[in-house]
């Protein structure tokens, strides 16, 4: 099942994507794709619905972030061995955790706004994990039961903010529009193996990233367990899991993003995103 949110920013409605690619309105069933709607019983109830019986949404509305009211947006750095190599940093012995501000979250096709002072704007196509059942100290074998589903994330980064000076990852990854998620949340039952998903990204039609989640150093289930050792995971939290090689920082010369460029990315079975890079007004 593919759950989504559609409509203008701040006014998104809950929906699902039917088998023909049409949006069906879920407003009569849940108030949002958030909170209790992501718990296992609610997911099971929504899956039992007949999409054809739900109101069809006409036209081509904007896709909002596929999860609403996200409480935390933890992220994992350097989680692909080949990406670590291109950055010149040793493969970590354990996951590197940082946070993206939830105010960075936006729709999958919303503009990426270049913040003031930016000189090294970059992209990172990633697999996102959406938490369903909350928990802490989750055993790796129990992790699948805590996952509502998966989504595409672009962990947009400003490398000068991230690395230069004091070198703060949170600072470099939290600007407004730096967290596109969606277009939809694909429920976990439709992703039997999160460690075998092709993941890619293009800039102006040229392929930059072309990887597979099988090369992740730490897998999705382990990451849910690991992060839950240090903070409780709550329903609707989004955990993004690292990026394959091909980021602008690793190119020679570096291939940082400029206003007017377009970024397109996707994860197999989870949909695609496309962002236009625009200067802040």
Secondary structure by P-SEA (a helix, b strand, c coil): ccccccccccbbbbbbbccccbbbbccccccccccccccaaaaaaaaaccccccccccccccccccccccccbbbbccccaaaaaaacccccccbbbbbccccccccccccccccccccccbbbbbbbbbbcccccccccccccccccbbbbbccccccccccccccccccccccccccccccccccccccccccccccccccccccccccccccccccaaaaaaaaaacccccccbbbbbbbcccccccccccccccccbbbbcccccccbbbbbbbccc
